[in-house]
């Protein structure tokens, strides 16, 4: 039995007992029964609103899942330059011959061929043959190992 049904049942009992509205006690009981009926209606309205909000939250959640799928799928395509083992991009240390400053660059910067030293502004040129690489992905050549 719902709250509204219980409030209606109490109102029916009061009507069946012919309480009337002449005595102070009868007025009090009728006011309490009316209050219970009003409260039952408010609870039903609140429950309906909660149900509607739940439906809206579910719809938002589904939309968010779609957005996350799109975002994370795009990120996976951009990981071509990253090392497969740990997800980190390959980094290389380069020492400036002019000032001795050591900087760290990634494969994209090496692919540019040259940059200016951030310390002294001297141009740094990068040359490497893929045939000379040692195979350890460290950027050194076989001749460096000797």
ROSE-4610 file (N, C-alpha, C; in Angstrom, 1 decimal, always signed):
// ROSE-4610
residu = [X/X/X/X/X/X/X/X/X/X/X/X/X/X/X/X/X/X/X/X/X/X/X/X/X/X/X/X/X/X/X/X/X/X/X/X/X/X/X/X/X/X/X/X/X/X/X/X/X/X/X/X/X/X/X/X/X/X/X/X/X/X/X/X/X/X/X/X/X/X/X/X/X/X/X/X/X/X/X/X/X/X/X/X/X/X/X/X/X/X/X/X/X/X/X/X/X/X/X/X/X/X/X/X/X/X/X/X/X/X/X/X/X/X/X/X/X/X/X/X/X/X/X/X/X/X/X/X/X/X/X/X/X/X/X/X/X/X/X/X/X/X/X/X/X/X/X/X/X/X/X/X/X/X/X/X/X/X/X/X/X/X/X/X/X/X/X/X/X/X/X/X/X/X/X/X/X/X/X/X/X/X/X/X/X/X/X/X/X/X/X/X/X/X/X/X/X/X/X/X/X/X/X/X/X/X/X/X/X/X/X/X/X/X/X/X/X/X/X/X/X/X/X/X/X/X/X/X/X/X/X/X/X/X/X/X/X/X/X/X/X/X/X/X/X/X/X/X/X/X/X/X/X/X/X/X/X/X/X/X/X/X/X/X/X/X/X/X/X/X/X/X/X/X/X/X/X/X/X/X/X/X/X/X/X/X/X/X/X/X/X/X/X/X/X/X/X/X/X/X/X/X/X/X/X/X/X/X/X/X/X/X/X/X/X/X/X/X/X/X/X/X/X/X/X/X/X/X/X/X/X/X/X/X/X/X/X/X/X/X/X/X/X/X/X/X/X/X/X/X/X/X/X/X/X/X/X/X/X/X/X/X/X/X/X/X/X/X/X/X/X/X/X/X/X/X/X/X/X/X/X/X/X/X/X/X/X/X/X/X/X/X/X/X/X/X/X/X/X/X/X/X/X/X/X/X/X/X/X/X/X/X/X/X/X/X/X/X/X/X/X/X/X/X/X/X/X/X/X/X/X/X/X/X/X/X/X/X]
num = [1/1/1/2/2/2/3/3/3/4/4/4/5/5/5/6/6/6/7/7/7/8/8/8/9/9/9/10/10/10/11/11/11/12/12/12/13/13/13/14/14/14/15/15/15/16/16/16/17/17/17/18/18/18/19/19/19/20/20/20/21/21/21/22/22/22/23/23/23/24/24/24/25/25/25/26/26/26/27/27/27/28/28/28/29/29/29/30/30/30/31/31/31/32/32/32/33/33/33/34/34/34/35/35/35/36/36/36/37/37/37/38/38/38/39/39/39/40/40/40/41/41/41/42/42/42/43/43/43/44/44/44/45/45/45/46/46/46/47/47/47/48/48/48/49/49/49/50/50/50/51/51/51/52/52/52/53/53/53/54/54/54/55/55/55/56/56/56/57/57/57/58/58/58/59/59/59/60/60/60/61/61/61/62/62/62/63/63/63/64/64/64/65/65/65/66/66/66/67/67/67/68/68/68/69/69/69/70/70/70/71/71/71/72/72/72/73/73/73/74/74/74/75/75/75/76/76/76/77/77/77/78/78/78/79/79/79/80/80/80/81/81/81/82/82/82/83/83/83/84/84/84/85/85/85/86/86/86/87/87/87/88/88/88/89/89/89/90/90/90/91/91/91/92/92/92/93/93/93/94/94/94/95/95/95/96/96/96/97/97/97/98/98/98/99/99/99/100/100/100/101/101/101/102/102/102/103/103/103/104/104/104/105/105/105/106/106/106/107/107/107/108/108/108/109/109/109/110/110/110/111/111/111/112/112/112/113/113/113/114/114/114/115/115/115/116/116/116/117/117/117/118/118/118/119/119/119/120/120/120/121/121/121/122/122/122/123/123/123/124/124/124/125/125/125/126/126/126/127/127/127/128/128/128/129/129/129/130/130/130/131/131/131/132/132/132/133/133/133/134/134/134/135/135/135/136/136/136/137/137/137/138/138/138/139/139/139/140/140/140/141/141/141/142/142/142/143/143/143/144/144/144/145/145/145/146/146/146]
x = [+0.8/+0.0/+0.9/+0.7/+1.4/+1.0/+1.8/+1.5/+0.2/+0.0/-1.3/-2.5/-2.3/-3.4/-3.7/-2.7/-2.8/-3.5/-3.1/-3.8/-5.3/-5.5/-6.9/-7.7/-7.1/-7.7/-8.1/-7.2/-7.4/-8.6/-8.6/-9.7/-11.0/-11.0/-12.2/-12.7/-11.7/-12.1/-12.7/-12.1/-12.6/-14.1/-14.3/-15.6/-16.6/-16.1/-17.0/-17.4/-16.5/-16.8/-17.7/-18.0/-18.8/-18.2/-16.9/-16.2/-16.8/-17.1/-17.7/-16.6/-17.1/-16.1/-16.5/-17.4/-17.9/-17.0/-16.3/-15.5/-14.1/-13.3/-11.9/-11.1/-11.4/-10.7/-11.0/-12.2/-12.6/-11.9/-11.8/-11.1/-9.6/-9.0/-7.6/-7.4/-8.2/-8.0/-8.2/-9.2/-9.4/-8.2/-7.6/-6.5/-5.3/-5.1/-4.0/-4.2/-5.4/-5.7/-5.4/-5.8/-5.6/-4.1/-3.4/-1.9/-1.3/-1.7/-1.2/-1.4/-2.6/-2.9/-2.0/-1.8/-0.9/+0.5/+1.0/+2.3/+2.5/+1.5/+1.5/+1.7/+0.9/+1.0/+2.4/+3.0/+4.3/+5.4/+5.2/+6.1/+6.0/+4.8/+4.7/+5.4/+5.2/+5.8/+7.4/+7.9/+9.3/+9.8/+9.1/+9.5/+9.5/+8.5/+8.5/+9.7/+10.0/+11.1/+12.4/+12.6/+13.8/+13.9/+12.8/+12.8/+13.2/+12.6/+13.0/+14.5/+15.0/+16.4/+17.3/+16.9/+17.6/+17.7/+16.6/+16.6/+17.5/+17.5/+18.4/+19.9/+20.2/+21.5/+22.0/+21.1/+21.5/+21.8/+20.9/+21.2/+22.5/+22.8/+24.1/+25.2/+25.1/+26.1/+26.4/+25.4/+25.5/+26.3/+25.9/+26.5/+28.0/+28.3/+29.7/+30.5/+29.9/+30.6/+31.0/+30.0/+30.3/+31.5/+31.5/+32.5/+33.9/+33.9/+35.1/+35.7/+34.8/+35.2/+35.9/+35.3/+35.9/+37.2/+37.3/+38.6/+39.7/+39.4/+40.4/+40.8/+39.9/+40.3/+41.3/+41.1/+42.0/+43.3/+43.4/+44.7/+45.5/+44.8/+45.6/+46.2/+45.6/+46.2/+47.5/+47.5/+48.7/+49.9/+49.8/+50.8/+51.8/+51.8/+52.8/+54.2/+54.5/+55.9/+56.3/+55.5/+55.8/+56.3/+57.2/+57.7/+56.6/+56.5/+55.4/+55.4/+56.6/+56.7/+56.1/+56.5/+56.1/+55.2/+54.9/+54.1/+54.8/+56.1/+56.9/+57.5/+57.6/+58.3/+59.8/+60.5/+61.9/+62.6/+63.5/+64.2/+65.7/+66.4/+67.8/+68.5/+69.7/+70.5/+71.4/+71.5/+72.4/+73.2/+74.5/+75.4/+75.8/+75.6/+76.0/+77.5/+78.1/+79.6/+80.1/+79.3/+79.7/+79.8/+78.7/+78.6/+78.7/+78.5/+78.5/+77.2/+76.2/+74.9/+74.3/+73.8/+73.1/+71.6/+71.0/+69.5/+69.0/+67.7/+67.0/+66.0/+66.0/+65.1/+64.4/+63.3/+62.6/+62.8/+62.2/+62.5/+61.9/+60.9/+60.3/+61.3/+62.0/+63.0/+64.2/+64.6/+65.7/+65.3/+64.1/+63.6/+63.7/+63.7/+63.8/+65.1/+66.2/+67.5/+68.4/+67.8/+68.6/+67.7/+68.2/+67.6/+68.6/+68.2/+69.2/+69.3/+70.5/+70.7/+70.0/+69.2/+68.4/+69.2/+70.5/+71.4/+72.1/+72.8/+73.7/+73.1/+72.2/+71.6/+72.4/+73.5/+74.3/+73.4/+73.5/+72.7/+73.3/+72.4/+72.7/+72.1/+73.0/+72.5/+72.5/+71.5/+71.4/+71.5/+72.4/+72.6/+72.7/+72.0/+72.1/+71.6/+72.2/+71.8/+71.1/+70.0/+69.3/+70.1/+71.0/+71.8/+72.9/+73.3/+74.4/+73.9/+72.5/+72.0/+72.3/+72.5/+72.9/+71.8/+70.5/+69.4/+68.8/+69.5/+69.0/+68.1/+67.7/+66.9/+67.4/+68.7/+69.2/+69.7/+69.8/+70.3/+71.8/+72.5/+73.9/+74.1/+75.3/+75.6/+76.5/+76.7/+77.6/+79.0/+79.4/+80.8/+81.0/+79.9/+80.0/+80.3/+79.9/+80.1/+81.5/+82.3/+83.7/+84.6]
y = [-1.2/+0.0/+1.2/+2.2/+3.4/+4.4/+5.4/+6.5/+7.1/+7.4/+8.0/+7.2/+5.9/+4.9/+4.9/+4.9/+4.9/+6.2/+7.4/+8.6/+8.6/+8.1/+8.0/+7.0/+5.9/+5.0/+5.7/+6.5/+7.2/+8.2/+8.9/+9.8/+9.1/+7.9/+7.1/+6.6/+6.2/+5.9/+7.0/+8.2/+9.4/+9.7/+9.6/+9.8/+8.8/+7.5/+6.5/+6.5/+7.2/+7.3/+8.5/+9.3/+10.5/+11.4/+11.7/+12.5/+14.0/+14.4/+15.7/+16.8/+18.0/+19.1/+20.1/+19.6/+20.5/+20.6/+19.5/+19.5/+19.9/+20.3/+20.7/+19.5/+18.3/+17.1/+16.7/+16.8/+16.5/+17.4/+18.7/+19.6/+19.3/+18.9/+18.5/+17.2/+16.2/+15.0/+15.3/+16.1/+16.4/+17.1/+18.0/+18.8/+17.8/+16.9/+15.9/+15.0/+14.6/+13.7/+14.5/+15.8/+16.6/+16.8/+17.0/+17.2/+15.9/+14.8/+13.5/+13.3/+13.7/+13.6/+14.5/+15.8/+16.7/+16.2/+15.6/+15.1/+13.9/+13.1/+11.9/+12.4/+13.4/+14.0/+14.5/+15.2/+15.8/+14.7/+13.6/+12.4/+11.8/+11.7/+11.2/+12.1/+13.4/+14.4/+14.3/+14.1/+14.0/+12.7/+11.6/+10.3/+10.4/+11.1/+11.3/+12.1/+13.1/+14.0/+13.2/+12.4/+11.6/+10.6/+10.0/+9.0/+9.7/+10.9/+11.7/+12.1/+12.5/+12.8/+11.6/+10.4/+9.2/+8.9/+9.1/+8.8/+9.8/+11.1/+12.1/+11.8/+11.3/+11.0/+9.8/+8.8/+7.7/+8.1/+9.0/+9.5/+10.3/+11.1/+11.8/+10.9/+9.8/+8.8/+8.1/+7.8/+7.2/+8.1/+9.4/+10.4/+10.5/+10.5/+10.6/+9.4/+8.3/+7.1/+7.2/+7.8/+8.0/+8.9/+10.0/+11.0/+10.4/+9.7/+9.0/+8.0/+7.3/+6.4/+7.1/+8.2/+9.0/+9.6/+10.1/+10.7/+9.7/+8.6/+7.6/+6.9/+6.7/+6.1/+7.0/+8.3/+9.3/+9.2/+9.1/+9.1/+7.9/+6.7/+5.5/+5.7/+6.5/+6.7/+7.6/+8.5/+9.4/+8.7/+7.5/+6.9/+6.2/+6.4/+5.8/+6.1/+7.3/+7.7/+7.2/+6.6/+6.2/+4.8/+4.5/+3.2/+2.3/+1.1/+0.2/-0.4/-0.5/-1.2/-0.3/+0.9/+1.7/+2.9/+3.2/+4.3/+5.6/+5.6/+6.9/+7.1/+8.4/+8.7/+8.5/+8.1/+7.9/+9.2/+9.4/+10.6/+10.4/+11.4/+11.4/+12.6/+12.3/+13.4/+13.9/+15.3/+15.9/+16.9/+16.9/+17.9/+19.0/+20.2/+21.3/+21.4/+21.4/+21.5/+22.9/+23.9/+25.2/+25.5/+25.2/+25.6/+24.4/+23.2/+22.0/+21.7/+22.5/+22.2/+21.0/+20.1/+18.9/+19.1/+18.8/+18.9/+17.5/+17.4/+16.1/+16.4/+15.6/+15.8/+14.5/+14.6/+13.3/+13.1/+12.0/+11.7/+12.8/+13.4/+14.5/+15.6/+16.0/+17.1/+16.6/+15.4/+14.8/+14.8/+14.5/+14.5/+15.9/+16.9/+18.3/+18.5/+17.8/+17.9/+18.9/+20.0/+20.9/+21.8/+22.3/+23.3/+24.2/+25.2/+26.1/+25.7/+25.7/+25.4/+26.4/+25.9/+26.8/+27.7/+27.2/+27.9/+29.0/+28.7/+29.7/+30.1/+29.4/+29.8/+29.2/+28.5/+27.9/+26.8/+26.7/+25.7/+24.3/+23.4/+22.0/+21.2/+20.4/+19.6/+18.2/+17.5/+16.0/+15.2/+14.3/+13.4/+12.0/+11.1/+9.7/+8.9/+7.8/+6.8/+5.7/+5.3/+4.1/+2.9/+2.8/+1.6/+1.5/+2.7/+2.7/+2.5/+2.5/+2.3/+0.9/+0.9/-0.4/-1.3/-0.9/-1.8/-1.7/-1.0/-0.9/+0.3/+1.0/+2.2/+3.3/+3.3/+4.4/+5.6/+5.4/+6.5/+6.4/+5.5/+5.4/+4.5/+4.6/+3.7/+2.6/+1.6/+0.5/+1.0/+2.0/+2.5/+3.2/+3.7/+4.3/+3.2/+2.0/+0.9/+0.4/+0.7/+0.2/+0.9]
z = [+0.0/+0.0/+0.0/-0.9/-1.0/+0.1/+0.2/+1.2/+0.9/-0.4/-0.9/-0.5/-0.8/-0.4/+1.0/+1.9/+3.3/+3.8/+3.2/+3.6/+3.2/+2.0/+1.6/+2.5/+2.9/+3.8/+5.1/+5.7/+6.9/+6.8/+5.6/+5.4/+5.3/+4.7/+4.6/+6.0/+6.8/+8.2/+9.0/+8.8/+9.5/+9.0/+7.7/+7.2/+7.7/+7.7/+8.2/+9.6/+10.4/+11.9/+12.2/+11.1/+11.3/+12.4/+12.2/+13.2/+13.1/+11.9/+11.8/+11.9/+12.2/+12.4/+13.5/+14.4/+15.4/+16.6/+17.0/+18.2/+17.8/+18.8/+18.6/+18.2/+18.8/+18.4/+17.0/+16.5/+15.2/+14.2/+14.5/+13.7/+13.6/+14.7/+14.7/+13.9/+14.0/+13.3/+11.8/+11.4/+10.0/+9.4/+10.2/+9.7/+9.6/+10.5/+10.4/+9.1/+8.9/+7.8/+6.5/+6.4/+5.2/+5.0/+6.1/+6.0/+5.5/+6.0/+5.5/+4.0/+3.5/+2.1/+1.3/+1.8/+1.0/+1.0/+2.1/+2.2/+1.2/+1.1/+0.2/-1.2/-1.6/-2.9/-3.2/-2.2/-2.4/-2.6/-1.8/-1.9/-3.3/-3.8/-5.2/-6.2/-6.0/-7.0/-6.9/-5.7/-5.5/-6.1/-5.9/-6.5/-8.0/-8.6/-10.1/-10.5/-9.8/-10.2/-10.1/-9.1/-8.9/-10.1/-10.4/-11.5/-12.8/-13.1/-14.3/-14.3/-13.1/-13.0/-13.3/-12.8/-13.0/-14.5/-15.2/-16.6/-17.4/-16.9/-17.5/-17.3/-16.0/-15.7/-16.6/-16.8/-17.6/-19.0/-19.5/-20.9/-21.0/-20.0/-20.0/-19.9/-19.1/-18.9/-20.3/-21.0/-22.3/-23.3/-23.3/-24.1/-23.8/-22.5/-22.0/-22.5/-22.4/-22.9/-24.4/-25.2/-26.6/-26.8/-26.0/-26.1/-25.7/-24.6/-24.1/-25.2/-25.8/-26.8/-28.0/-28.4/-29.5/-29.1/-27.9/-27.4/-27.2/-26.6/-26.4/-27.6/-28.6/-29.9/-30.6/-30.6/-31.2/-30.6/-29.2/-28.5/-29.0/-29.2/-29.6/-30.9/-31.8/-33.1/-33.1/-32.1/-31.9/-31.2/-30.8/-30.1/-31.0/-32.3/-33.2/-32.8/-32.3/-32.0/-30.7/-29.9/-28.6/-28.5/-27.5/-27.3/-26.9/-27.5/-27.2/-25.8/-25.2/-23.9/-22.8/-22.7/-21.5/-21.9/-23.1/-23.5/-23.5/-23.2/-23.2/-24.5/-25.0/-26.2/-26.0/-27.1/-27.1/-26.9/-25.9/-25.6/-25.8/-26.3/-26.6/-25.9/-25.4/-24.8/-25.9/-26.0/-27.0/-26.3/-26.5/-25.9/-26.9/-26.6/-27.4/-27.5/-28.7/-28.7/-28.4/-28.5/-28.2/-26.7/-26.0/-24.6/-23.6/-24.2/-23.3/-22.6/-22.9/-22.3/-22.9/-22.0/-22.4/-22.4/-23.5/-23.6/-24.0/-23.7/-24.1/-25.2/-26.2/-27.3/-27.7/-28.3/-28.8/-30.3/-30.8/-32.2/-33.1/-32.8/-33.6/-33.8/-32.7/-32.8/-33.7/-33.4/-34.3/-35.7/-36.0/-37.4/-38.1/-37.3/-37.9/-38.5/-38.0/-38.6/-37.8/-37.3/-36.5/-35.7/-34.6/-33.7/-33.2/-32.5/-31.8/-30.4/-29.9/-28.5/-27.6/-26.7/-25.8/-24.9/-24.7/-23.8/-24.5/-25.6/-26.3/-27.6/-28.2/-29.5/-30.7/-30.4/-31.5/-32.2/-33.5/-34.2/-34.0/-33.6/-33.4/-34.6/-35.3/-36.4/-36.0/-36.4/-36.1/-37.4/-37.4/-38.5/-38.0/-38.6/-38.2/-39.3/-39.6/-40.5/-39.8/-40.3/-39.7/-39.8/-40.8/-41.0/-39.9/-39.4/-38.4/-37.0/-36.8/-35.5/-34.9/-33.6/-33.0/-32.7/-32.9/-32.7/-31.3/-30.4/-29.0/-28.8/-29.8/-29.8/-28.9/-28.7/-27.8/-28.6/-30.0/-30.8/-31.1/-30.5/-30.7/-32.0/-32.5/-33.7/-33.3/-34.1/-33.9/-33.6/-34.4/-34.2/-32.8/-32.2/-30.9/-29.8/-30.1/-29.1/-29.0/-30.0/-30.0/-29.1]
